[in-house]
Amino acid sequence: METTLGEQLLLLSLDDESGVERESAKVALAIGAASLVELALARRIAIDADGVVSVTDPAESGPAPVGPPHLEAALDAVTARKKPGKVAHWIEALKKDAVAAAGKGLVDKGLVRAETKKVLGLFPVRRYPEADGSVEAAVRERLSAAVLRGASPDERTASLIALLHGAGLARLAFPTDDESRVEAAMAEIAEGRWAAPAVRRAVEAAQLALTTIITTAVVTSVVVGT
């Protein structure tokens, strides 16, 4: 079953039984970045050396669909913006809709169930308990093959690894493995020559922006808390 990078990130973050999402703030940013990566993989956007996102010219035969509606909407948003935005802007701008689309996609595909529970009896919170674990198992196997066993990843697997690495989410995919070994392998894959230069530049820019946003947020919270 085909799933988007955002759906795969959300799957990796969910506790199978309770449906509780781990590292939700980081995962939301990674899913926002995944929308940009999906558009780059579809050759519909380009990201320059300064991290500015632009729409690429469609082929003479006309632009091909980019997939689910939220990706079409993301592309429309990039197209409509008068002043081109940088990757960090688009990650923040796209993350809310991208997270909602990832949850809906997993429910529609029968991979999770959507449940709403109230915290403290007042605040409704959405949970996604597992309904079919086969896709998550396949994703984890592809990640393990590339990161732990040295298999050559395809574009989508390498992109997922780069997003996990950039957002500091390695433990979601490799909770029991040696952290330093995993981080080194993920960094090597993220920096490798696994795709066309334009796609690699886009993924590298998304990874860098994720790391910067998350590091800045952590530093700010520490300063505020002191």
PyRosetta script that sets phi, psi and omega in degrees:
from pyrosetta import init, pose_from_sequence

init()
pose = pose_from_sequence("METTLGEQLLLLSLDDESGVERESAKVALAIGAASLVELALARRIAIDADGVVSVTDPAESGPAPVGPPHLEAALDAVTARKKPGKVAHWIEALKKDAVAAAGKGLVDKGLVRAETKKVLGLFPVRRYPEADGSVEAAVRERLSAAVLRGASPDERTASLIALLHGAGLARLAFPTDDESRVEAAMAEIAEGRWAAPAVRRAVEAAQLALTTIITTAVVTSVVVGT")
pose.set_psi(1, 130.7)
pose.set_omega(1, -178.2)
pose.set_phi(2, -82.0)
pose.set_psi(2, 133.8)
pose.set_omega(2, 177.9)
pose.set_phi(3, -131.7)
pose.set_psi(3, 154.7)
pose.set_omega(3, 177.4)
pose.set_phi(4, -78.5)
pose.set_psi(4, 165.3)
pose.set_omega(4, 176.3)
pose.set_phi(5, -62.0)
pose.set_psi(5, -37.8)
pose.set_omega(5, 177.6)
pose.set_phi(6, -62.8)
pose.set_psi(6, -41.7)
pose.set_omega(6, 177.4)
pose.set_phi(7, -64.5)
pose.set_psi(7, -39.7)
pose.set_omega(7, 178.6)
pose.set_phi(8, -64.5)
pose.set_psi(8, -41.2)
pose.set_omega(8, 177.3)
pose.set_phi(9, -62.4)
pose.set_psi(9, -43.7)
pose.set_omega(9, 179.6)
pose.set_phi(10, -65.1)
pose.set_psi(10, -42.5)
pose.set_omega(10, 177.4)
pose.set_phi(11, -55.8)
pose.set_psi(11, -45.6)
pose.set_omega(11, -178.6)
pose.set_phi(12, -64.3)
pose.set_psi(12, -26.0)
pose.set_omega(12, -175.8)
pose.set_phi(13, -86.6)
pose.set_psi(13, -15.7)
pose.set_omega(13, -171.7)
pose.set_phi(14, -87.4)
pose.set_psi(14, 136.2)
pose.set_omega(14, 169.3)
pose.set_phi(15, -71.9)
pose.set_psi(15, 128.4)
pose.set_omega(15, -172.4)
pose.set_phi(16, -60.0)
pose.set_psi(16, -40.8)
pose.set_omega(16, -174.0)
pose.set_phi(17, -83.9)
pose.set_psi(17, -49.4)
pose.set_omega(17, -175.0)
pose.set_phi(18, -85.7)
pose.set_psi(18, -24.3)
pose.set_omega(18, -176.1)
pose.set_phi(19, 77.9)
pose.set_psi(19, 8.7)
pose.set_omega(19, 179.2)
pose.set_phi(20, -73.8)
pose.set_psi(20, 137.2)
pose.set_omega(20, -179.6)
pose.set_phi(21, -89.6)
pose.set_psi(21, 128.0)
pose.set_omega(21, 176.0)
pose.set_phi(22, -90.8)
pose.set_psi(22, 148.8)
pose.set_omega(22, 177.5)
pose.set_phi(23, 52.0)
pose.set_psi(23, 47.4)
pose.set_omega(23, -170.1)
pose.set_phi(24, -61.1)
pose.set_psi(24, -38.1)
pose.set_omega(24, -178.3)
pose.set_phi(25, -66.0)
pose.set_psi(25, -45.8)
pose.set_omega(25, 178.7)
pose.set_phi(26, -66.3)
pose.set_psi(26, -40.9)
pose.set_omega(26, -179.1)
pose.set_phi(27, -63.7)
pose.set_psi(27, -39.6)
pose.set_omega(27, 178.5)
pose.set_phi(28, -60.6)
pose.set_psi(28, -42.7)
pose.set_omega(28, 177.8)
pose.set_phi(29, -64.3)
pose.set_psi(29, -42.7)
pose.set_omega(29, 179.7)
pose.set_phi(30, -63.8)
pose.set_psi(30, -37.6)
pose.set_omega(30, 178.7)
pose.set_phi(31, -69.6)
pose.set_psi(31, -37.4)
pose.set_omega(31, 173.4)
pose.set_phi(32, -60.4)
pose.set_psi(32, -44.5)
pose.set_omega(32, 177.4)
pose.set_phi(33, -64.7)
pose.set_psi(33, -33.2)
pose.set_omega(33, -179.7)
pose.set_phi(34, -62.0)
pose.set_psi(34, -31.4)
pose.set_omega(34, 177.0)
pose.set_phi(35, -62.1)
pose.set_psi(35, -42.8)
pose.set_omega(35, 177.6)
pose.set_phi(36, -64.6)
pose.set_psi(36, -42.2)
pose.set_omega(36, -179.4)
pose.set_phi(37, -63.7)
pose.set_psi(37, -40.9)
pose.set_omega(37, 177.4)
pose.set_phi(38, -59.4)
pose.set_psi(38, -42.7)
pose.set_omega(38, 178.9)
pose.set_phi(39, -66.6)
pose.set_psi(39, -35.3)
pose.set_omega(39, 176.9)
pose.set_phi(40, -68.4)
pose.set_psi(40, -40.5)
pose.set_omega(40, 177.7)
pose.set_phi(41, -63.7)
pose.set_psi(41, -31.8)
pose.set_omega(41, 177.3)
pose.set_phi(42, -81.7)
pose.set_psi(42, 0.8)
pose.set_omega(42, 179.5)
pose.set_phi(43, 62.1)
pose.set_psi(43, 35.3)
pose.set_omega(43, -179.5)
pose.set_phi(44, -106.1)
pose.set_psi(44, -15.1)
pose.set_omega(44, 173.0)
pose.set_phi(45, -132.6)
pose.set_psi(45, 159.9)
pose.set_omega(45, 173.1)
pose.set_phi(46, -131.2)
pose.set_psi(46, 152.2)
pose.set_omega(46, 178.9)
pose.set_phi(47, -127.0)
pose.set_psi(47, 124.0)
pose.set_omega(47, -175.7)
pose.set_phi(48, -86.0)
pose.set_psi(48, -176.2)
pose.set_omega(48, -175.2)
pose.set_phi(49, -64.5)
pose.set_psi(49, -21.4)
pose.set_omega(49, 178.6)
pose.set_phi(50, -93.0)
pose.set_psi(50, 4.3)
pose.set_omega(50, 178.9)
pose.set_phi(51, 81.4)
pose.set_psi(51, 15.8)
pose.set_omega(51, 179.6)
pose.set_phi(52, -85.1)
pose.set_psi(52, 132.1)
pose.set_omega(52, -176.9)
pose.set_phi(53, -95.0)
pose.set_psi(53, 131.3)
pose.set_omega(53, 176.5)
pose.set_phi(54, -136.3)
pose.set_psi(54, 155.2)
pose.set_omega(54, 178.5)
pose.set_phi(55, -85.0)
pose.set_psi(55, 134.4)
pose.set_omega(55, 179.3)
pose.set_phi(56, -84.2)
pose.set_psi(56, 152.8)
pose.set_omega(56, 178.7)
pose.set_phi(57, -67.5)
pose.set_psi(57, 133.1)
pose.set_omega(57, 178.7)
pose.set_phi(58, -70.1)
pose.set_psi(58, 161.5)
pose.set_omega(58, 177.3)
pose.set_phi(59, -66.3)
pose.set_psi(59, 163.0)
pose.set_omega(59, -178.3)
pose.set_phi(60, -58.0)
pose.set_psi(60, -30.1)
pose.set_omega(60, -179.6)
pose.set_phi(61, -76.5)
pose.set_psi(61, -4.7)
pose.set_omega(61, -179.7)
pose.set_phi(62, 103.5)
pose.set_psi(62, 156.7)
pose.set_omega(62, -177.2)
pose.set_phi(63, -68.9)
pose.set_psi(63, 138.1)
pose.set_omega(63, 176.4)
pose.set_phi(64, -83.0)
pose.set_psi(64, 152.3)
pose.set_omega(64, 176.3)
pose.set_phi(65, -59.8)
pose.set_psi(65, 145.8)
pose.set_omega(65, -179.2)
pose.set_phi(66, -97.3)
pose.set_psi(66, -3.1)
pose.set_omega(66, 176.4)
pose.set_phi(67, 122.4)
pose.set_psi(67, -137.4)
pose.set_omega(67, -175.4)
pose.set_phi(68, -58.7)
pose.set_psi(68, 157.9)
pose.set_omega(68, -176.6)
pose.set_phi(69, -55.6)
pose.set_psi(69, -35.5)
pose.set_omega(69, -176.8)
pose.set_phi(70, -68.4)
pose.set_psi(70, -26.6)
pose.set_omega(70, 175.6)
pose.set_phi(71, -74.5)
pose.set_psi(71, -38.4)
pose.set_omega(71, 174.1)
pose.set_phi(72, -61.3)
pose.set_psi(72, -41.3)
pose.set_omega(72, 179.0)
pose.set_phi(73, -65.9)
pose.set_psi(73, -38.6)
pose.set_omega(73, 177.8)
pose.set_phi(74, -63.5)
pose.set_psi(74, -43.3)
pose.set_omega(74, 178.2)
pose.set_phi(75, -63.6)
pose.set_psi(75, -40.9)
pose.set_omega(75, 177.5)
pose.set_phi(76, -61.3)
pose.set_psi(76, -38.9)
pose.set_omega(76, -179.4)
pose.set_phi(77, -65.9)
pose.set_psi(77, -42.3)
pose.set_omega(77, 178.0)
pose.set_phi(78, -64.2)
pose.set_psi(78, -41.3)
pose.set_omega(78, -179.2)
pose.set_phi(79, -64.4)
pose.set_psi(79, -40.0)
pose.set_omega(79, -173.1)
pose.set_phi(80, -78.1)
pose.set_psi(80, -20.2)
pose.set_omega(80, -175.7)
pose.set_phi(81, -69.8)
pose.set_psi(81, 125.5)
pose.set_omega(81, -175.7)
pose.set_phi(82, -68.2)
pose.set_psi(82, -44.0)
pose.set_omega(82, 177.9)
pose.set_phi(83, -102.8)
pose.set_psi(83, 118.0)
pose.set_omega(83, -176.5)
pose.set_phi(84, -54.7)
pose.set_psi(84, 138.0)
pose.set_omega(84, 179.9)
pose.set_phi(85, -101.0)
pose.set_psi(85, 158.9)
pose.set_omega(85, 177.7)
pose.set_phi(86, -87.3)
pose.set_psi(86, 168.9)
pose.set_omega(86, -175.7)
pose.set_phi(87, -56.4)
pose.set_psi(87, -45.6)
pose.set_omega(87, -177.6)
pose.set_phi(88, -59.8)
pose.set_psi(88, -39.1)
pose.set_omega(88, 177.3)
pose.set_phi(89, -60.5)
pose.set_psi(89, -46.8)
pose.set_omega(89, -175.3)
pose.set_phi(90, -70.9)
pose.set_psi(90, -33.1)
pose.set_omega(90, 176.2)
pose.set_phi(91, -59.3)
pose.set_psi(91, -47.9)
pose.set_omega(91, 179.6)
pose.set_phi(92, -66.4)
pose.set_psi(92, -40.1)
pose.set_omega(92, -176.6)
pose.set_phi(93, -69.1)
pose.set_psi(93, -32.9)
pose.set_omega(93, -173.1)
pose.set_phi(94, -95.6)
pose.set_psi(94, -15.2)
pose.set_omega(94, -167.1)
pose.set_phi(95, -63.3)
pose.set_psi(95, -39.8)
pose.set_omega(95, -176.3)
pose.set_phi(96, -61.6)
pose.set_psi(96, -52.1)
pose.set_omega(96, -179.9)
pose.set_phi(97, -66.1)
pose.set_psi(97, -34.9)
pose.set_omega(97, -178.6)
pose.set_phi(98, -67.7)
pose.set_psi(98, -40.2)
pose.set_omega(98, 178.0)
pose.set_phi(99, -65.6)
pose.set_psi(99, -44.4)
pose.set_omega(99, 178.4)
pose.set_phi(100, -61.3)
pose.set_psi(100, -40.9)
pose.set_omega(100, 179.7)
pose.set_phi(101, -66.9)
pose.set_psi(101, -36.8)
pose.set_omega(101, 179.0)
pose.set_phi(102, -64.4)
pose.set_psi(102, -44.2)
pose.set_omega(102, 177.9)
pose.set_phi(103, -62.5)
pose.set_psi(103, -46.3)
pose.set_omega(103, 179.2)
pose.set_phi(104, -62.1)
pose.set_psi(104, -40.8)
pose.set_omega(104, -179.6)
pose.set_phi(105, -62.1)
pose.set_psi(105, -42.2)
pose.set_omega(105, 180.0)
pose.set_phi(106, -66.4)
pose.set_psi(106, -38.7)
pose.set_omega(106, 178.2)
pose.set_phi(107, -67.2)
pose.set_psi(107, -46.6)
pose.set_omega(107, -178.6)
pose.set_phi(108, -61.0)
pose.set_psi(108, -31.8)
pose.set_omega(108, -179.6)
pose.set_phi(109, -87.2)
pose.set_psi(109, 0.2)
pose.set_omega(109, 176.4)
pose.set_phi(110, 76.1)
pose.set_psi(110, 19.5)
pose.set_omega(110, -177.7)
pose.set_phi(111, -88.3)
pose.set_psi(111, -28.2)
pose.set_omega(111, 176.1)
pose.set_phi(112, -138.1)
pose.set_psi(112, 165.5)
pose.set_omega(112, 172.2)
pose.set_phi(113, -107.5)
pose.set_psi(113, 144.3)
pose.set_omega(113, 176.3)
pose.set_phi(114, -95.5)
pose.set_psi(114, 124.2)
pose.set_omega(114, 177.2)
pose.set_phi(115, -130.0)
pose.set_psi(115, 141.0)
pose.set_omega(115, 176.8)
pose.set_phi(116, -114.1)
pose.set_psi(116, 123.9)
pose.set_omega(116, 178.4)
pose.set_phi(117, -124.7)
pose.set_psi(117, 155.9)
pose.set_omega(117, -179.4)
pose.set_phi(118, -101.0)
pose.set_psi(118, 130.1)
pose.set_omega(118, 175.9)
pose.set_phi(119, -88.3)
pose.set_psi(119, 129.2)
pose.set_omega(119, -177.3)
pose.set_phi(120, 58.9)
pose.set_psi(120, 22.4)
pose.set_omega(120, 178.9)
pose.set_phi(121, 72.5)
pose.set_psi(121, 7.1)
pose.set_omega(121, -174.3)
pose.set_phi(122, -124.7)
pose.set_psi(122, -47.6)
pose.set_omega(122, -168.2)
pose.set_phi(123, -99.8)
pose.set_psi(123, 117.2)
pose.set_omega(123, 179.9)
pose.set_phi(124, -70.6)
pose.set_psi(124, 132.6)
pose.set_omega(124, -180.0)
pose.set_phi(125, -128.8)
pose.set_psi(125, 132.7)
pose.set_omega(125, -179.5)
pose.set_phi(126, -85.3)
pose.set_psi(126, 135.3)
pose.set_omega(126, 176.9)
pose.set_phi(127, -124.8)
pose.set_psi(127, 153.2)
pose.set_omega(127, -178.0)
pose.set_phi(128, -132.2)
pose.set_psi(128, 76.5)
pose.set_omega(128, 176.0)
pose.set_phi(129, -63.4)
pose.set_psi(129, 151.3)
pose.set_omega(129, -177.7)
pose.set_phi(130, -69.0)
pose.set_psi(130, 137.9)
pose.set_omega(130, 174.2)
pose.set_phi(131, -113.9)
pose.set_psi(131, -32.6)
pose.set_omega(131, 179.9)
pose.set_phi(132, -146.5)
pose.set_psi(132, 112.3)
pose.set_omega(132, -174.9)
pose.set_phi(133, -89.7)
pose.set_psi(133, 3.6)
pose.set_omega(133, -173.0)
pose.set_phi(134, -66.9)
pose.set_psi(134, -39.0)
pose.set_omega(134, -178.3)
pose.set_phi(135, -70.8)
pose.set_psi(135, -44.4)
pose.set_omega(135, 177.2)
pose.set_phi(136, -59.2)
pose.set_psi(136, -41.9)
pose.set_omega(136, 178.5)
pose.set_phi(137, -60.8)
pose.set_psi(137, -40.0)
pose.set_omega(137, 179.1)
pose.set_phi(138, -66.8)
pose.set_psi(138, -39.9)
pose.set_omega(138, 177.6)
pose.set_phi(139, -62.9)
pose.set_psi(139, -46.6)
pose.set_omega(139, -179.2)
pose.set_phi(140, -63.6)
pose.set_psi(140, -35.6)
pose.set_omega(140, 178.2)
pose.set_phi(141, -65.8)
pose.set_psi(141, -42.8)
pose.set_omega(141, 177.9)
pose.set_phi(142, -62.6)
pose.set_psi(142, -41.2)
pose.set_omega(142, 178.3)
pose.set_phi(143, -64.9)
pose.set_psi(143, -44.1)
pose.set_omega(143, 179.8)
pose.set_phi(144, -64.0)
pose.set_psi(144, -40.9)
pose.set_omega(144, 179.5)
pose.set_phi(145, -60.0)
pose.set_psi(145, -41.7)
pose.set_omega(145, -177.7)
pose.set_phi(146, -76.6)
pose.set_psi(146, -47.6)
pose.set_omega(146, -171.7)
pose.set_phi(147, -82.0)
pose.set_psi(147, -41.2)
pose.set_omega(147, -174.2)
pose.set_phi(148, -96.2)
pose.set_psi(148, -27.0)
pose.set_omega(148, -174.8)
pose.set_phi(149, -116.4)
pose.set_psi(149, 2.0)
pose.set_omega(149, 172.8)
pose.set_phi(150, 77.6)
pose.set_psi(150, 16.4)
pose.set_omega(150, 177.8)
pose.set_phi(151, -70.0)
pose.set_psi(151, 150.4)
pose.set_omega(151, 178.9)
pose.set_phi(152, -76.3)
pose.set_psi(152, 120.6)
pose.set_omega(152, -178.2)
pose.set_phi(153, -81.4)
pose.set_psi(153, 151.1)
pose.set_omega(153, 170.9)
pose.set_phi(154, -79.3)
pose.set_psi(154, 179.2)
pose.set_omega(154, -176.1)
pose.set_phi(155, -57.9)
pose.set_psi(155, -45.2)
pose.set_omega(155, -174.6)
pose.set_phi(156, -70.8)
pose.set_psi(156, -39.6)
pose.set_omega(156, 178.2)
pose.set_phi(157, -66.2)
pose.set_psi(157, -44.0)
pose.set_omega(157, 178.4)
pose.set_phi(158, -63.7)
pose.set_psi(158, -37.6)
pose.set_omega(158, 177.6)
pose.set_phi(159, -63.6)
pose.set_psi(159, -43.0)
pose.set_omega(159, 178.3)
pose.set_phi(160, -62.2)
pose.set_psi(160, -42.6)
pose.set_omega(160, 178.5)
pose.set_phi(161, -61.7)
pose.set_psi(161, -43.2)
pose.set_omega(161, 179.4)
pose.set_phi(162, -63.1)
pose.set_psi(162, -40.1)
pose.set_omega(162, 178.9)
pose.set_phi(163, -66.4)
pose.set_psi(163, -44.2)
pose.set_omega(163, 177.0)
pose.set_phi(164, -60.6)
pose.set_psi(164, -43.1)
pose.set_omega(164, -178.5)
pose.set_phi(165, -66.5)
pose.set_psi(165, -46.0)
pose.set_omega(165, -177.8)
pose.set_phi(166, -63.7)
pose.set_psi(166, -33.9)
pose.set_omega(166, -178.8)
pose.set_phi(167, -90.0)
pose.set_psi(167, 1.3)
pose.set_omega(167, -179.3)
pose.set_phi(168, 67.2)
pose.set_psi(168, 39.4)
pose.set_omega(168, -174.9)
pose.set_phi(169, -113.7)
pose.set_psi(169, 24.3)
pose.set_omega(169, -177.4)
pose.set_phi(170, -58.2)
pose.set_psi(170, -33.8)
pose.set_omega(170, -176.0)
pose.set_phi(171, -68.8)
pose.set_psi(171, -21.0)
pose.set_omega(171, 175.9)
pose.set_phi(172, -66.1)
pose.set_psi(172, -35.8)
pose.set_omega(172, -178.1)
pose.set_phi(173, -91.2)
pose.set_psi(173, -29.4)
pose.set_omega(173, -175.0)
pose.set_phi(174, -133.3)
pose.set_psi(174, 67.5)
pose.set_omega(174, -173.3)
pose.set_phi(175, -67.8)
pose.set_psi(175, -25.3)
pose.set_omega(175, -174.4)
pose.set_phi(176, -113.9)
pose.set_psi(176, 3.0)
pose.set_omega(176, -176.9)
pose.set_phi(177, -94.0)
pose.set_psi(177, 163.4)
pose.set_omega(177, -179.3)
pose.set_phi(178, -59.3)
pose.set_psi(178, 117.9)
pose.set_omega(178, -171.6)
pose.set_phi(179, -63.5)
pose.set_psi(179, -43.4)
pose.set_omega(179, -177.3)
pose.set_phi(180, -66.3)
pose.set_psi(180, -38.7)
pose.set_omega(180, 178.5)
pose.set_phi(181, -65.6)
pose.set_psi(181, -44.4)
pose.set_omega(181, -179.5)
pose.set_phi(182, -62.9)
pose.set_psi(182, -47.1)
pose.set_omega(182, -178.4)
pose.set_phi(183, -61.3)
pose.set_psi(183, -41.5)
pose.set_omega(183, 179.9)
pose.set_phi(184, -64.0)
pose.set_psi(184, -43.2)
pose.set_omega(184, -179.8)
pose.set_phi(185, -66.9)
pose.set_psi(185, -40.6)
pose.set_omega(185, 178.9)
pose.set_phi(186, -64.9)
pose.set_psi(186, -41.0)
pose.set_omega(186, 178.2)
pose.set_phi(187, -63.0)
pose.set_psi(187, -41.2)
pose.set_omega(187, 179.8)
pose.set_phi(188, -63.4)
pose.set_psi(188, -42.3)
pose.set_omega(188, 178.7)
pose.set_phi(189, -65.8)
pose.set_psi(189, -45.0)
pose.set_omega(189, -178.1)
pose.set_phi(190, -60.4)
pose.set_psi(190, -30.9)
pose.set_omega(190, -178.1)
pose.set_phi(191, -94.0)
pose.set_psi(191, 1.3)
pose.set_omega(191, -174.3)
pose.set_phi(192, -81.7)
pose.set_psi(192, 176.9)
pose.set_omega(192, -178.6)
pose.set_phi(193, -100.9)
pose.set_psi(193, 70.2)
pose.set_omega(193, -174.8)
pose.set_phi(194, -104.2)
pose.set_psi(194, -0.4)
pose.set_omega(194, -178.2)
pose.set_phi(195, -152.2)
pose.set_psi(195, 174.4)
pose.set_omega(195, 176.0)
pose.set_phi(196, -59.6)
pose.set_psi(196, 149.1)
pose.set_omega(196, -176.5)
pose.set_phi(197, -52.7)
pose.set_psi(197, -41.1)
pose.set_omega(197, -178.1)
pose.set_phi(198, -64.2)
pose.set_psi(198, -39.5)
pose.set_omega(198, 179.0)
pose.set_phi(199, -68.5)
pose.set_psi(199, -43.7)
pose.set_omega(199, 178.9)
pose.set_phi(200, -60.4)
pose.set_psi(200, -41.5)
pose.set_omega(200, 179.1)
pose.set_phi(201, -61.2)
pose.set_psi(201, -41.4)
pose.set_omega(201, 179.9)
pose.set_phi(202, -64.4)
pose.set_psi(202, -45.1)
pose.set_omega(202, -179.2)
pose.set_phi(203, -66.8)
pose.set_psi(203, -41.2)
pose.set_omega(203, 178.1)
pose.set_phi(204, -62.4)
pose.set_psi(204, -40.4)
pose.set_omega(204, 178.6)
pose.set_phi(205, -65.1)
pose.set_psi(205, -41.3)
pose.set_omega(205, 178.2)
pose.set_phi(206, -64.6)
pose.set_psi(206, -42.3)
pose.set_omega(206, 179.3)
pose.set_phi(207, -62.5)
pose.set_psi(207, -45.7)
pose.set_omega(207, 179.7)
pose.set_phi(208, -63.0)
pose.set_psi(208, -43.1)
pose.set_omega(208, -179.8)
pose.set_phi(209, -63.5)
pose.set_psi(209, -41.2)
pose.set_omega(209, 177.6)
pose.set_phi(210, -59.3)
pose.set_psi(210, -48.6)
pose.set_omega(210, -179.3)
pose.set_phi(211, -59.8)
pose.set_psi(211, -42.6)
pose.set_omega(211, -179.1)
pose.set_phi(212, -65.7)
pose.set_psi(212, -46.3)
pose.set_omega(212, -179.8)
pose.set_phi(213, -60.7)
pose.set_psi(213, -46.6)
pose.set_omega(213, -176.0)
pose.set_phi(214, -69.4)
pose.set_psi(214, -41.1)
pose.set_omega(214, 178.2)
pose.set_phi(215, -63.0)
pose.set_psi(215, -42.8)
pose.set_omega(215, 179.1)
pose.set_phi(216, -62.5)
pose.set_psi(216, -41.7)
pose.set_omega(216, 179.8)
pose.set_phi(217, -63.8)
pose.set_psi(217, -41.2)
pose.set_omega(217, -180.0)
pose.set_phi(218, -65.9)
pose.set_psi(218, -46.0)
pose.set_omega(218, 180.0)
pose.set_phi(219, -61.4)
pose.set_psi(219, -43.2)
pose.set_omega(219, -179.1)
pose.set_phi(220, -62.6)
pose.set_psi(220, -42.4)
pose.set_omega(220, -179.2)
pose.set_phi(221, -66.0)
pose.set_psi(221, -35.1)
pose.set_omega(221, 178.0)
pose.set_phi(222, -67.3)
pose.set_psi(222, -43.9)
pose.set_omega(222, -179.7)
pose.set_phi(223, -64.0)
pose.set_psi(223, -44.4)
pose.set_omega(223, -180.0)
pose.set_phi(224, -63.9)
pose.set_psi(224, -35.3)
pose.set_omega(224, -176.9)
pose.set_phi(225, -79.8)
pose.set_psi(225, -10.4)
pose.set_omega(225, -178.8)
pose.set_phi(226, -87.8)
pose.dump_pdb("model.pdb")
